[in-house]
Amino acid sequence: MDNAGKAIDDAGITAKVKSSMLADDQVKGLQINVDTSNGTVTLTGSAQTAAEKQRAEQLATGVEGVR
């Protein structure tokens, strides 16, 4: 796949992960930044509890295309 295709896929993955976090009542999605590179998602920001951190990770790994 070319670089443009990868960028579009990464942007789509980022959007899906962010949307799932914003829709979840356990995660403060506005406090978590989502970056995607070649399907690998990196989450940065703050979680108030270990459970919130774990839930954010679960939501991210549950998105199709995330490695």
C-alpha positions in Angstrom: 0.0 0.0 0.0 1.3 3.5 -0.7 1.9 6.2 1.8 -1.4 8.0 1.0 -3.3 4.8 1.6 -1.5 4.2 4.9 -2.2 7.8 6.0 -5.9 7.4 5.2 -6.1 4.1 7.1 -4.2 5.6 10.1 -6.5 8.6 10.2 -9.6 6.3 10.1 -8.2 4.2 12.9 -7.5 7.3 14.9 -11.0 8.6 14.4 -12.6 5.3 15.3 -10.5 4.9 18.5 -11.2 8.5 19.5 -15.0 8.1 18.8 -15.2 5.0 20.9 -13.5 6.7 23.8 -15.8 9.8 23.6 -18.8 7.5 23.5 -17.7 5.5 26.5 -18.9 6.7 29.9 -15.8 5.2 31.8 -13.2 7.0 29.8 -12.6 10.8 29.7 -11.9 10.8 25.9 -11.1 14.5 25.8 -8.1 13.9 28.0 -6.6 11.2 25.9 -4.7 11.8 22.7 -4.7 9.1 20.0 -1.9 8.8 17.5 -1.7 6.1 14.8 1.3 5.1 12.7 1.0 2.0 10.4 -1.9 0.7 12.5 0.0 1.0 15.8 -2.0 3.2 18.2 -0.3 5.3 20.9 -2.5 6.7 23.7 -1.2 9.7 25.7 -2.8 11.8 28.3 -4.2 11.2 31.8 -6.4 8.6 33.3 -7.8 9.1 36.8 -7.7 5.4 37.7 -6.0 2.2 36.5 -9.5 1.0 35.5 -9.9 4.0 33.2 -6.5 3.4 31.6 -7.3 -0.3 31.1 -10.7 0.6 29.5 -9.0 3.1 27.1 -6.6 0.3 26.1 -9.5 -2.1 25.6 -11.4 0.3 23.4 -8.3 1.0 21.3 -7.4 -2.6 20.7 -11.0 -3.4 19.9 -11.0 -1.2 16.8 -10.5 -3.0 13.5 -7.0 -2.4 12.0 -5.2 -1.7 15.3 -2.1 -3.8 15.7 
